[in-house]
Amino acid sequence: MTPQPYGPAELHAAAAAGIRAPSLHNSQPWRFRLHDGAIEVLADPRDHPALSDRIGWAVRIACGAAVFNARLALLATDTPADVRLRPDPADPMVMARLRPGPQRRATYPESDLLAAVGRRHSSRQPFWPDPVPTEARMRLVDAARAEGAWLELLIGMTALSGFAEIAQSTDRVLRRDPAYQERLSGWVRTEAAGDGIPVAAVARVGEPQDLLPQRTYGHRPRAPGRDFEPEPLIAILGSTGDTATDQINAGQALQRVLLTATDAGLATSMISQPIEVTGAREQLSRSLGSRSGTPQMALRIGYGQAGRPTPRRDQAQALLS
């Protein structure tokens, strides 16, 4: 039986899930369009944080994450999508086209990932000291692999300290630029804004004893006794290549990993500073030794207080006619 073209109901389901994807500074650089019976995810870089994303990497990662959410939503309609990334050379803004594939029902694990979409929020709070069990770690590694990416877990203080040094030095380099600081502050929004980081979700200012940098966006001091964990679980998500298509696919892998973590009861946050600076990314890649490919995101993973939801633009704003 030939699959039926997607219609408005499927478009709205895909967009509703897609807009819950993570993006740098919650910039939400995507739009959705119904085109010839397929659903397209388009980059919308009008508001993307250019000072942090000079090459469009963050836009493509975010759009890839939105594609993965849309895939889950379409699968829930019993019409999974056949996905083609960057399908139109004449229109580089089209990140993906999702056409109806052969009908099938979602598996229980796929339904669990869809159920986690609305619960996934970045946690900027300290995690508890409880270690992440081996079984949960393997689930995260398998989630990245399922999307053609890899996830390297940093084991031991030598590897962790090496990453922390790269992350802290990169954060210092970025913060020396007044325009970068101004741009960061500009992403702090009211709850009604529909994008950006609400004041209540902004991380507190880092302390000298912190192992990892925090993107604070402002000057809120941290309460005494709320130190960050001394030995967090850090994972590096990477892809075999670093083309625009590789970055979109890495965004899909990132979202599968984040939703898998949410389903396992884990909290997560992203550390993108070492990815934003070319030299730091190359240094991070060398530090991984025999691991081939390009780092696309660093993750902090653990048990802790659930992250706060960040606002999303109205679904109608994300839809193109």
C-alpha positions in Angstrom: 0.0 0.0 0.0 1.3 3.4 -1.0 1.8 5.6 2.1 -0.7 8.5 2.3 0.8 12.1 2.1 1.1 13.9 5.4 -1.6 16.4 6.1 -2.2 19.4 8.5 -2.8 17.1 11.5 0.5 15.4 11.1 2.3 18.7 10.5 0.9 20.1 13.7 1.9 17.0 15.6 5.5 17.2 14.2 5.8 20.9 14.9 4.4 20.5 18.5 7.1 17.9 19.2 9.8 19.7 17.2 9.6 23.0 19.1 10.4 21.2 22.3 13.9 20.4 21.0 16.9 22.1 22.7 18.8 25.0 21.0 21.7 27.3 22.0 20.3 30.0 24.3 16.8 28.6 23.5 17.0 30.5 20.2 14.7 28.0 18.5 16.1 28.5 15.0 13.6 26.3 13.0 10.4 26.4 11.1 8.2 23.6 9.7 6.4 23.4 6.4 4.1 21.0 4.6 5.4 20.6 1.1 4.0 18.1 -1.5 2.8 15.7 1.1 6.1 15.8 3.1 7.0 17.8 6.2 10.1 19.9 6.0 12.3 21.3 8.8 13.9 24.6 7.8 16.6 26.6 9.4 15.4 30.0 10.5 18.6 31.8 11.5 17.1 35.3 12.0 17.6 35.2 15.7 20.5 32.7 15.9 23.3 33.7 18.3 25.9 34.7 15.7 28.6 35.5 18.1 28.5 31.9 19.4 27.7 30.3 16.1 29.8 31.8 13.4 29.6 28.7 11.1 25.9 27.8 11.7 26.8 24.7 13.7 24.4 25.4 16.5 21.5 26.1 14.1 22.1 22.7 12.4 22.4 20.8 15.7 19.2 22.4 16.9 17.3 21.6 13.7 18.6 18.0 13.9 17.2 17.7 17.4 13.8 19.1 16.1 13.9 16.5 13.3 14.3 13.7 15.8 11.3 14.9 17.8 9.2 15.3 14.7 10.1 11.7 13.7 8.8 10.5 17.0 5.6 12.4 16.7 5.0 11.1 13.2 5.7 7.5 14.3 3.0 7.9 16.9 0.5 8.4 14.0 1.6 5.0 12.7 3.2 6.6 9.7 6.9 6.8 10.4 9.0 9.2 8.2 11.6 8.4 5.6 14.0 11.2 6.3 16.3 12.9 3.8 18.7 15.5 5.1 19.5 18.6 3.1 17.4 17.3 0.2 17.4 20.5 -2.0 20.8 21.9 -3.1 19.0 25.0 -4.4 17.6 25.7 -0.9 20.2 25.2 1.8 17.7 26.3 4.5 15.8 23.0 4.2 17.5 20.9 6.8 15.4 17.8 6.3 12.4 16.5 4.4 10.2 13.8 6.1 8.1 11.8 3.7 5.6 9.1 4.8 7.1 5.7 5.0 5.5 2.2 5.3 3.0 2.1 8.2 4.0 0.5 11.5 3.3 1.0 15.2 5.8 2.6 17.5 7.7 0.2 19.7 7.5 0.6 23.5 11.0 2.2 23.7 10.1 4.6 20.9 6.9 5.5 22.8 8.9 6.1 25.9 11.2 8.5 24.1 8.2 10.5 22.8 6.7 10.6 26.3 10.1 12.1 27.5 9.9 15.0 25.0 7.9 17.2 27.3 9.9 16.3 30.4 13.4 17.0 29.0 14.8 20.2 30.3 18.4 21.3 30.9 19.3 21.3 34.5 21.7 24.1 35.5 21.8 23.0 39.2 24.4 20.8 40.9 23.8 17.1 40.6 23.7 14.6 43.5 26.8 12.4 44.2 25.0 9.2 43.1 26.9 7.6 40.3 25.2 6.8 37.0 24.9 3.0 36.7 26.7 1.1 34.0 23.4 -0.1 32.5 22.2 3.6 32.1 25.6 4.6 30.6 25.4 1.8 28.0 21.9 2.9 27.1 23.2 6.4 26.3 26.1 5.0 24.2 23.7 2.8 22.3 21.3 5.8 21.7 24.1 7.8 20.0 25.1 4.7 18.0 21.6 4.2 16.8 21.8 7.5 15.0 25.2 6.9 13.5 27.1 9.0 16.1 29.3 8.1 19.0 29.3 9.0 22.7 32.6 8.9 24.6 32.2 8.8 28.4 35.1 10.4 30.2 36.2 7.9 32.9 38.7 8.9 35.6 40.0 12.2 36.8 42.7 12.4 34.2 40.3 12.5 31.4 37.9 14.7 33.3 40.5 17.2 34.3 41.8 17.5 30.7 38.3 18.3 29.5 37.7 20.7 32.3 40.9 22.6 31.4 39.8 22.9 27.8 36.3 24.0 28.8 37.4 26.6 31.3 40.1 28.1 29.0 37.6 28.4 26.2 35.0 30.0 28.4 37.6 32.6 29.5 38.5 33.3 25.8 34.8 33.8 24.9 34.1 36.1 27.9 37.0 38.4 27.1 34.9 39.6 24.2 32.5 42.4 25.4 30.2 41.7 22.5 29.9 38.1 23.5 29.0 39.1 27.0 26.4 41.6 25.7 24.9 38.9 23.4 24.7 36.5 26.3 22.9 39.0 28.5 20.5 39.7 25.6 19.2 36.1 25.7 17.8 36.6 29.2 14.1 37.0 28.7 10.8 37.3 30.6 8.6 34.2 30.7 6.3 35.8 28.2 9.0 36.3 25.6 8.6 32.8 24.0 12.3 32.2 23.6 15.6 32.8 25.4 16.4 31.9 29.0 14.0 33.1 31.7 15.6 34.7 34.7 14.5 31.9 37.0 16.3 29.3 34.9 19.6 31.3 34.7 22.6 29.5 36.3 24.3 31.2 39.2 27.8 32.8 38.8 30.6 30.2 38.9 33.0 29.9 41.8 36.8 29.4 41.7 36.4 25.8 42.9 34.1 24.8 40.1 35.5 22.1 37.8 33.4 23.2 34.8 32.3 26.5 33.5 28.7 27.7 33.8 27.0 29.8 31.2 25.5 32.3 33.6 24.1 35.0 31.3 24.1 37.4 34.3 25.5 38.1 37.8 23.3 36.0 40.2 25.5 34.7 43.1 25.2 31.1 44.2 23.9 30.3 47.6 26.4 28.9 50.1 26.8 25.1 50.2 25.5 24.7 46.6 28.8 23.7 45.1 28.8 21.7 41.8 29.7 18.0 41.8 33.5 17.4 42.0 33.5 14.5 39.6 30.5 14.7 37.2 29.8 12.2 34.4 30.9 14.0 31.2 30.1 12.6 27.7 31.3 13.8 24.4 29.0 13.3 21.5 30.6 13.2 18.1 30.2 12.3 14.4 32.5 10.7 11.9 32.5 13.8 9.7 31.8 17.5 10.1 29.8 18.5 7.1 26.5 20.3 7.4 24.7 17.0 7.0 26.9 15.4 9.7 25.9 18.2 12.1 22.2 17.8 11.5 22.5 14.1 12.1 24.5 14.8 15.2 21.5 16.9 16.4 19.3 13.9 16.0 21.7 11.7 17.9 22.0 14.4 20.6 18.2 14.4 21.1 18.0 10.6 21.2 20.7 10.6 24.0 19.0 13.4 25.9 15.5 11.7 25.8 17.1 8.4 26.7 18.7 10.1 29.7 15.3 11.7 30.7 13.6 8.3 30.4 16.2 6.8 32.7 15.5 9.5 35.3 18.8 11.3 34.7 19.3 15.1 34.5 21.5 16.7 31.8 23.0 19.9 30.7 25.1 20.8 27.7 28.5 22.3 27.7 29.1 23.8 24.2 31.9 26.3 24.8 34.7 23.8 23.7 32.7 23.2 20.5 32.1 26.9 19.7 35.9 27.7 19.3 37.7 25.9 16.5 41.0 25.5 18.3 39.3 24.2 21.4 37.3 21.7 19.4 40.5 20.4 17.8 42.2 20.2 21.1 39.2 18.2 22.5 39.3 15.9 19.6 43.0 15.2 20.1 42.4 14.5 23.8 40.1 11.6 22.9 43.0 9.7 21.5 42.0 6.9 19.2 38.3 8.1 18.8 38.0 9.2 15.2 35.6 12.0 14.1 34.5 15.4 15.3 33.1 16.4 18.7 29.7 18.0 18.3 28.6 18.5 22.0 29.6 17.9 25.5 27.1 16.7 28.1 27.0 16.7 31.9 24.9 13.8 33.1 23.7 12.7 36.6 21.0 12.5 39.1 19.6 15.7 40.4 16.8 18.3 40.5 14.8 18.4 37.2 15.5 21.3 35.0 13.1 24.2 34.6 11.1 24.4 31.4 12.1 27.3 29.1 9.5 29.1 27.1 8.6 28.2 23.5 7.2 30.3 20.8 3.6 29.6 19.8 3.3 26.7 17.5 1.7 29.0 14.8 4.9 31.0 14.7 6.9 27.8 13.8 4.6 26.9 10.9 5.1 28.2 7.3 2.3 28.1 4.8 
